[in-house]
Amino acid sequence: MTSSAVALTSHPTTPSETVRRIDVKVRRTGLDVLELEYVLVGDLARLLIPAESMPRRADKLWQHTCFEAFVAAMETTGYHELNFSPSTEWAIYRFTAYREGMTPVAPALAPRVSLQRGGDRLTLAVQIQLESFPELRGGARLRLGLSAVIEDAQHGLTYWALAHPLSKPDFHHLRGFVCELPAGSRSPDV
């Protein structure tokens, strides 16, 4: 089982003085299990980080500090948006095409979300069972857009991603899905 860490960058229009870096580790621990680990390093006291609560589904998590993954099978226009809050709340949506046909998804098994804080580091780990997502299961070849929305103490938002294909932040744009998990592979190509 191998994993790779990739670095997110802030969108040029939303620089951050409080976040030094955000790294994401991606791995598939089985054909239908996706694990993501987001590590934010910065001045946590100057960030608004939702308080940890009971894990549950919640909408509009992206309006505050939230870690995200956009996942699509290769050669498709449909994709899933996965949102994970430091509160351990989560949301999953399916889109039929770019920002079209949004439908909430209730997976058979809820994602497992855990949080660790210490010093200048916040780590959010997620495990998602893909068996509820027909186009993503069975070790399918996947492309991912990894991203984060970070809220500072003044309620300003910064937008972080592997790639920023447009002049304004837009995590849904398929050109931002630059992390690839080859079919049956446990580690990504970026």
NUVEX-98551 format. One line per field, with one value per residue (C-alpha): residue in one letter; x, y, z. Coordinates in pm, 1 decimal. Layout:
NUVEX-98551
type: (a  ...)
px: (X  ...)
py: (Y  ...)
pz: (Z  ...)
***
This chain:
NUVEX-98551
type: (m  t  s  s  a  v  a  l  t  s  h  p  t  t  p  s  e  t  v  r  r  i  d  v  k  v  r  r  t  g  l  d  v  l  e  l  e  y  v  l  v  g  d  l  a  r  l  l  i  p  a  e  s  m  p  r  r  a  d  k  l  w  q  h  t  c  f  e  a  f  v  a  a  m  e  t  t  g  y  h  e  l  n  f  s  p  s  t  e  w  a  i  y  r  f  t  a  y  r  e  g  m  t  p  v  a  p  a  l  a  p  r  v  s  l  q  r  g  g  d  r  l  t  l  a  v  q  i  q  l  e  s  f  p  e  l  r  g  g  a  r  l  r  l  g  l  s  a  v  i  e  d  a  q  h  g  l  t  y  w  a  l  a  h  p  l  s  k  p  d  f  h  h  l  r  g  f  v  c  e  l  p  a  g  s  r  s  p  d  v)
px: (0.0  163.1  56.4  176.6  153.2  69.1  73.3  -223.1  -164.9  -384.1  -562.3  -368.8  -672.5  -700.5  -353.3  -324.1  -101.4  -215.2  -172.8  181.6  91.7  -170.2  -63.7  -288.5  -207.1  -418.9  -433.4  -662.7  -637.4  -861.0  -1030.3  -1324.0  -1167.8  -1031.5  -831.5  -748.2  -537.4  -525.9  -250.5  -280.1  18.4  -26.1  -134.3  -439.1  -531.6  -598.9  -826.7  -1194.5  -1202.3  -1545.3  -1567.9  -1565.2  -1911.5  -2082.5  -2008.3  -2313.7  -2420.9  -2454.4  -2495.4  -2304.2  -1985.7  -1782.9  -1901.0  -1646.4  -1322.3  -1371.5  -1155.0  -1279.3  -1220.3  -1379.6  -1372.4  -1455.0  -1401.1  -1179.0  -1353.5  -1671.5  -1819.3  -2002.8  -1825.8  -1873.7  -1801.8  -1691.1  -1688.2  -1532.1  -1537.0  -1305.6  -1634.0  -1632.8  -1950.4  -1948.7  -2147.5  -2136.6  -2299.6  -2314.2  -2305.0  -2395.0  -2166.9  -1988.0  -2206.7  -2514.6  -2753.2  -2645.5  -2789.1  -2706.6  -2566.2  -2635.9  -2374.1  -2446.2  -2156.6  -2090.4  -1733.9  -1512.3  -1374.6  -1123.9  -939.4  -611.3  -481.6  -145.2  69.9  56.5  -84.8  -437.4  -479.8  -812.2  -824.7  -1107.5  -1190.8  -1461.2  -1613.5  -1669.3  -1906.0  -2205.3  -2071.4  -2110.4  -1885.0  -1604.0  -1591.5  -1409.0  -1067.2  -1179.1  -928.2  -1003.7  -910.6  -931.7  -942.2  -817.1  -900.5  -975.2  -1159.6  -998.2  -1170.7  -966.1  -1068.8  -1196.6  -1427.8  -1214.9  -1195.4  -891.9  -921.3  -658.9  -626.0  -382.1  -460.1  -642.7  -743.3  -948.1  -892.3  -1143.6  -1154.8  -1358.7  -1298.9  -1561.6  -1365.9  -1249.8  -907.2  -851.5  -887.4  -513.5  -450.3  -494.9  -544.1  -476.8  -710.9  -649.0  -361.2  -322.4  -121.0  -181.7  -0.4  12.4)
py: (0.0  324.2  684.9  1009.9  1361.4  1653.5  2024.2  2254.5  2618.7  2917.5  3081.4  3395.4  3612.8  3475.9  3468.7  3371.1  3514.3  3255.3  2926.9  2820.9  2500.7  2235.5  1886.2  1596.2  1226.1  1008.5  632.5  348.9  81.5  -160.8  -148.5  38.2  229.7  581.3  748.9  1119.1  1295.9  1676.1  1843.6  2219.6  2402.1  2760.8  2995.9  2800.4  3070.7  3309.2  3062.9  2983.3  2608.0  2454.6  2281.3  1903.2  1748.8  1419.4  1298.4  1355.2  1474.0  1854.0  2095.8  2414.1  2305.2  2489.6  2824.7  2782.8  2589.8  2270.0  2013.0  1880.7  1621.3  1610.1  1256.5  1135.0  816.9  873.7  949.5  1077.5  1423.3  1330.6  1361.0  1354.8  1642.6  1530.7  1788.0  1730.4  1977.8  1980.8  1944.1  1588.1  1672.7  1566.7  1594.3  1413.0  1533.8  1386.7  1606.4  1479.3  1739.0  2064.7  2219.5  2038.9  1783.1  1819.2  1542.2  1469.4  1118.7  905.9  628.9  291.1  357.9  712.4  839.5  810.8  1154.7  1219.7  1530.5  1592.4  1932.2  2016.2  2328.7  2476.8  2161.3  2039.8  1694.2  1575.1  1209.3  1056.8  704.5  661.4  334.0  369.4  72.9  312.5  493.0  259.6  456.3  485.1  132.9  -179.6  -15.7  222.2  467.2  792.7  1158.2  1384.9  1754.2  1810.7  2138.9  2331.5  2642.7  2808.3  3079.3  3325.1  3503.9  3802.7  3565.4  3597.7  3286.3  3152.9  2883.3  2609.3  2342.8  2129.8  2336.4  2663.5  2657.5  2980.4  3342.4  3294.4  3000.0  2710.5  2362.1  2209.9  2275.7  1942.3  2085.8  2104.2  1724.7  1664.9  1382.7  1042.1  703.3  447.0  145.9  -82.2  138.5  225.3  544.7  848.7  1003.5  1382.7)
pz: (0.0  -110.3  -97.3  -244.4  -104.8  -330.4  -245.3  -296.3  -391.8  -318.7  -608.8  -715.0  -633.7  -277.1  -118.6  246.7  519.3  774.2  583.9  497.7  313.8  253.3  149.0  57.0  63.9  -164.0  -170.5  -256.4  15.0  -172.4  -510.3  -357.3  -66.1  -116.7  160.3  172.1  432.3  429.2  632.8  683.4  833.5  944.7  1220.2  1337.8  1591.1  1301.0  1117.5  1170.5  1215.3  1281.5  1618.8  1607.9  1636.1  1564.7  1210.2  992.6  649.7  616.9  326.1  238.9  415.3  148.3  289.5  570.6  622.1  423.9  247.6  -85.4  -352.4  -695.0  -832.4  -1184.4  -1377.3  -1679.6  -2008.9  -1836.7  -1786.7  -1465.1  -1130.4  -754.2  -516.1  -168.9  113.8  456.3  743.1  1045.5  1238.1  1087.2  896.0  530.8  208.4  -125.8  -447.6  -795.0  -1107.5  -1455.5  -1621.6  -1534.9  -1259.0  -1398.7  -1251.9  -888.7  -671.6  -306.1  -256.8  49.6  40.9  198.9  437.7  555.7  507.8  814.1  899.7  1178.3  1291.9  1473.6  1587.2  1730.1  1727.9  1379.2  1214.0  1143.7  988.8  848.6  742.2  539.3  430.8  164.1  51.2  -325.6  -360.2  -353.7  -662.1  -964.0  -1200.2  -940.8  -800.3  -906.4  -919.1  -1196.1  -1341.3  -1157.7  -1191.1  -889.9  -821.9  -468.0  -299.6  18.6  126.0  427.3  633.2  836.6  1157.7  955.0  758.0  444.7  227.1  44.3  -222.8  -254.5  -525.8  -720.6  -1030.0  -1094.2  -1463.1  -1456.0  -1351.9  -1067.7  -823.9  -968.5  -827.9  -1060.6  -1379.1  -1523.3  -1611.3  -1234.3  -1200.2  -1242.2  -994.1  -1157.7  -992.8  -1266.1  -1283.5  -987.8  -867.9  -502.5  -553.9  -775.9  -1068.1  -1060.8)
***
